[in-house]
Amino acid sequence: MGRGQIIYTPAATSAITLDGAHYLSLADDADFDFGTADFAVDALLRIDADTPDAEAVIAAKGAASLGGAAGWHFVADTVNLKLGLRINDGDVAAAYVASNAAAFSLGAWFWARVTADRDGNATFYVNGVSVGAGAVSAAAGSLNNSEALKVGGQDASASRLKGAMDFLRFDAGRLLSAAWAAREWDRLRYGARRSVQDFLELWSFEESLTGDSDAAHILAWQGGGGAAYETGYPASEGTITYQFGKNFQYGHEDAFLDVDDRQRSLDGGLFSYVGARKSRLVVKFPAAALAQVVALQAAWAGGRELDFYEDADLPRTCQALMAAPPAAQSVANGLYELEIELEET
């Protein structure tokens, strides 16, 4: 028996559309200065092939040149397809480090992340995988400045990013591990629910420019007009196909839903209208990886009909809805026991 699989529609998110002529800003806010602390910035975004500038700002706080001025810029090199961090604690020239070339593709959604260890390296990640690092210890002093936080451009005519951004997130005072980044990418690509948790700020761009944290920082749309939104990732890609990493155990329950219509007649007798017969499946996974748990929970959260295959190489077993959210119980390091109940539609 081959691997089973599901094909499902994830819950929709929205993304802010960046047209290459507008950008976002937040008036000087010390929360995003970072001082001498470690920090991280990440965003789920798409950079279009016709982005107008060779360097596009993902997020930045500091003067445009950073020459002799404190601050930081998290940018994308749209020619060499690198992520970059420009950082300065007030020296004559800023330090600049970049990821490997061809780290991302234009026109496609990807998750970009940089972590800055202030007395070590800045490390870049794309889709949860490290794509290069460079030393930033020469700029270990304070990054504080009086500039506005910029998103999607330095202004309406420089360092503009054309495309879309599904979310933007900031973390300060800690460095999360490479293992966390890999797990987080599974959550993002399978459509799991997002939350600000204890991050400094998360802008989810759900038809709003207000951050999700208690501080609720509000970005301003710059360049005229108003912000526009589009379908975010992964809903923008349509359905998701997930093939089970460890197949379900034999002995899963295969039954029928009771959909007969039973009624009482006037004389008290019981009669039935025989209804259609629909399948009911209870499928158990004794040792599922976290990615599989995330995918099944995301399929539930999507709330839509899914395709279930007992064997991905054979015809579809049924189209169904999940009757209840999958509950996972940890049974070993990185492995979970869970089951799903499907009702044919």
C-alpha positions in Angstrom: 0.0 0.0 0.0 1.3 3.4 -1.0 1.1 6.6 1.0 -2.2 8.2 1.7 -2.8 11.9 1.0 -5.2 14.7 1.3 -5.9 17.6 -1.0 -7.4 20.6 0.8 -8.2 24.3 0.6 -6.5 26.3 3.4 -8.1 29.2 5.2 -7.7 32.4 3.4 -5.5 35.3 4.5 -5.1 38.7 2.9 -1.9 40.4 1.9 -1.2 44.1 1.2 -0.5 44.8 -2.4 2.6 46.9 -3.0 2.5 48.5 -6.5 6.0 50.0 -6.7 4.7 53.5 -6.3 3.7 53.4 -2.6 5.2 52.4 0.7 4.3 52.1 4.4 5.7 54.0 7.3 5.5 54.4 11.1 6.7 57.6 12.7 9.8 57.2 14.9 9.1 54.5 17.4 11.8 53.3 19.8 10.4 49.8 19.7 12.1 49.3 16.4 15.4 50.9 17.1 16.8 47.7 18.8 19.6 49.6 20.6 22.4 47.0 21.1 20.0 44.0 21.3 19.8 41.0 19.0 16.9 41.2 16.7 15.1 39.5 13.8 12.8 40.5 11.0 10.8 38.2 8.8 8.1 38.6 6.1 6.0 36.4 3.9 6.2 38.2 0.5 6.2 38.1 -3.2 8.5 40.3 -5.2 7.3 40.8 -8.8 9.7 40.6 -11.8 9.0 44.2 -12.7 10.0 45.6 -9.3 11.4 49.0 -10.3 14.5 49.2 -8.2 17.6 46.9 -7.9 17.3 47.0 -4.2 13.9 46.8 -2.5 13.3 47.6 1.1 11.5 44.9 3.0 11.7 46.9 6.3 14.1 49.6 7.4 14.7 52.2 10.2 17.4 54.6 9.5 18.5 57.2 6.9 18.4 56.1 3.3 22.3 55.9 3.0 23.1 55.0 6.6 26.5 56.7 6.1 27.6 58.1 9.5 24.1 57.4 10.9 22.7 54.6 13.1 20.1 52.2 11.9 19.3 49.1 9.9 17.8 48.1 6.5 16.5 44.6 5.6 16.5 44.5 1.9 16.2 42.3 -1.2 18.6 42.5 -4.1 16.2 42.0 -7.0 19.0 41.5 -9.6 21.1 38.8 -7.8 18.2 37.5 -5.8 19.9 38.0 -2.4 18.6 39.1 0.9 20.7 41.8 2.6 21.1 43.6 5.9 22.7 47.1 6.1 23.5 48.1 9.6 25.3 50.9 11.3 25.9 52.1 14.8 27.1 55.5 13.7 30.4 54.8 11.9 31.4 56.6 8.7 30.2 53.7 6.6 27.5 51.0 7.2 28.3 47.3 7.2 26.4 45.3 4.6 26.1 41.5 4.5 24.0 39.4 2.1 22.7 35.9 1.6 23.8 33.6 -1.2 22.7 34.5 -4.7 19.5 33.0 -6.2 18.1 32.6 -2.7 14.5 33.4 -3.9 12.6 33.7 -7.2 10.8 36.7 -8.5 7.0 36.4 -8.9 6.8 33.6 -6.3 5.8 33.7 -2.6 8.6 33.0 -0.1 9.3 33.5 3.5 12.3 35.9 4.1 14.0 36.1 7.5 17.1 37.7 9.0 18.4 37.2 12.5 21.1 39.6 13.8 23.5 38.4 16.5 25.0 41.7 17.3 28.4 40.3 18.4 28.4 37.6 15.7 26.6 37.0 12.4 23.5 38.0 10.6 21.9 34.8 9.2 19.4 34.8 6.4 16.7 32.3 5.8 14.4 31.6 2.9 11.5 29.2 3.5 13.0 28.0 6.7 16.4 27.1 5.4 19.6 29.1 6.0 20.8 30.8 2.8 24.0 32.4 4.1 25.4 34.6 6.8 27.8 37.4 7.4 29.5 39.2 10.4 27.8 42.3 11.8 29.9 42.5 15.0 31.6 45.6 13.7 28.3 47.4 14.3 27.6 46.2 17.9 26.8 49.7 19.2 23.4 51.3 19.5 21.2 51.4 16.4 18.8 54.0 17.9 17.7 56.8 15.6 14.9 59.3 15.0 13.9 58.0 11.5 10.5 56.5 10.7 10.1 52.7 10.2 9.7 52.1 6.4 8.1 49.1 4.8 8.2 48.4 1.0 10.4 51.3 0.1 12.5 54.2 1.4 9.9 56.6 -0.2 7.6 56.6 -3.3 10.6 56.8 -5.7 13.5 54.8 -4.1 14.2 51.2 -3.0 10.6 50.2 -3.8 9.2 46.7 -3.5 6.5 45.8 -6.1 4.5 42.7 -5.2 2.7 41.8 -2.0 3.3 41.1 1.7 1.2 38.7 3.7 2.7 39.5 7.0 5.6 41.4 8.6 7.0 40.4 12.0 9.7 41.7 14.4 11.5 40.1 17.3 13.9 41.7 19.7 16.2 40.5 22.4 16.4 36.8 21.4 17.6 34.6 18.6 15.3 31.7 17.7 17.0 28.6 16.4 17.3 27.2 12.9 15.0 24.3 14.0 12.3 26.8 14.9 12.6 28.4 11.4 12.1 25.0 9.8 9.0 24.2 11.9 7.6 27.7 11.3 7.9 27.2 7.5 5.8 24.1 7.8 3.2 26.1 9.6 3.2 28.8 6.9 3.2 26.6 3.8 0.4 24.4 5.1 -1.8 27.3 6.1 -1.7 27.0 9.9 -3.3 29.8 12.0 -0.9 32.7 12.8 -0.6 34.6 16.0 1.5 37.5 17.3 2.4 35.3 20.4 5.2 37.2 22.3 6.8 38.8 19.3 7.4 42.5 19.3 4.9 43.1 16.5 3.1 41.2 13.7 1.3 43.0 11.0 -1.0 40.4 9.4 -2.5 42.8 6.9 -6.0 41.4 7.3 -7.6 44.4 5.5 -5.8 46.6 8.2 -2.5 48.4 8.8 -2.8 47.9 12.6 -0.4 45.5 14.3 -1.7 42.5 16.2 0.3 43.1 19.4 -1.0 44.9 22.5 0.9 48.0 21.3 -1.1 47.9 18.1 1.4 49.9 16.0 -0.4 51.5 13.0 1.4 51.8 9.7 0.5 54.6 7.3 0.1 54.2 3.6 2.3 56.7 1.8 2.3 58.0 -1.8 -1.4 58.9 -2.2 -4.6 56.9 -2.4 -5.3 54.0 0.0 -4.0 50.6 0.7 -5.2 47.7 -1.4 -5.3 44.0 -0.5 -5.2 40.6 -2.2 -5.4 36.9 -1.3 -2.4 35.9 0.8 -0.3 32.8 0.9 -0.8 29.8 0.7 -4.5 30.3 -0.3 -3.3 32.2 -3.3 -1.8 29.0 -4.7 -5.2 27.1 -4.6 -5.4 23.7 -3.0 -2.6 22.0 -1.1 -1.6 18.4 -1.6 -0.1 16.7 1.5 1.1 13.1 1.2 1.4 11.5 4.6 5.0 11.1 5.8 4.1 8.0 7.8 1.0 6.3 6.5 -2.0 5.6 8.8 -2.1 2.3 10.6 -4.1 -0.6 9.3 -7.4 -1.2 11.0 -8.9 2.3 10.4 -12.7 2.4 10.7 -14.6 2.4 7.5 -18.4 2.7 8.0 -21.5 4.6 6.7 -23.3 7.6 8.0 -26.8 7.0 9.1 -28.8 9.3 6.9 -32.1 7.5 6.7 -35.2 9.5 7.5 -37.2 7.8 10.2 -40.7 9.2 11.0 -43.8 8.2 13.0 -47.1 7.7 11.1 -50.4 9.0 12.6 -51.1 5.5 14.1 -47.8 5.6 15.9 -46.0 3.2 13.6 -42.4 3.7 12.5 -41.5 4.0 8.9 -38.4 4.9 7.1 -37.4 6.7 3.9 -34.1 5.1 2.9 -31.6 7.8 2.3 -28.3 7.9 0.4 -25.4 6.0 1.9 -22.2 8.0 2.7 -18.9 6.9 4.0 -17.5 7.6 7.4 -13.8 7.1 8.0 -11.8 7.3 11.2 -8.1 7.2 10.4 -5.5 6.9 13.0 -1.9 8.0 12.8 0.2 6.5 15.6 3.5 8.3 14.8 2.9 11.5 12.8 5.6 14.2 12.3 4.8 17.7 13.3 4.4 18.8 9.7 1.7 16.2 9.2 -0.1 17.4 12.4 0.1 21.0 11.1 -1.3 20.0 7.6 -4.2 18.1 9.1 -5.1 20.9 11.5 -4.8 23.5 8.7 -7.2 21.4 6.6 -9.7 21.4 9.5 -9.3 25.2 9.9 -9.9 25.7 6.2 -13.5 24.5 6.8 -13.8 23.2 3.2 -14.4 19.8 1.6 -11.2 17.8 1.0 -10.1 14.9 -1.1 -8.9 11.8 0.8 -6.8 9.1 -0.8 -6.0 5.9 1.1 -3.3 5.4 -1.6 -2.1 8.4 -3.6 -1.5 6.1 -6.6 -5.1 4.9 -6.7 -8.4 6.7 -7.3 -9.7 9.1 -4.7 -11.4 7.3 -1.7 -13.9 10.1 -1.0 -14.6 13.8 -0.8 -15.3 14.6 2.8 -15.4 17.1 5.7 -13.6 16.6 8.9 -16.2 16.0 11.7 -13.9 17.3 14.4 -10.6 19.1 14.8 -7.6 16.7 14.9 -6.2 16.5 18.4 -2.5 15.5 18.6 -0.8 13.9 21.6 3.0 13.8 21.8 4.3 10.3 22.0 8.0 10.8 21.3 10.4 13.6 20.4 8.9 15.1 17.2 6.2 12.4 16.8 2.5 12.6 17.6 -0.5 10.3 17.8 -3.7 11.7 16.3 -6.8 10.6 14.4 -9.1 12.3 11.9 -12.8 11.6 11.4 -14.1 12.1 7.9 -17.7 12.3 6.7 -18.3 11.9 3.0 -20.1 14.9 1.4 
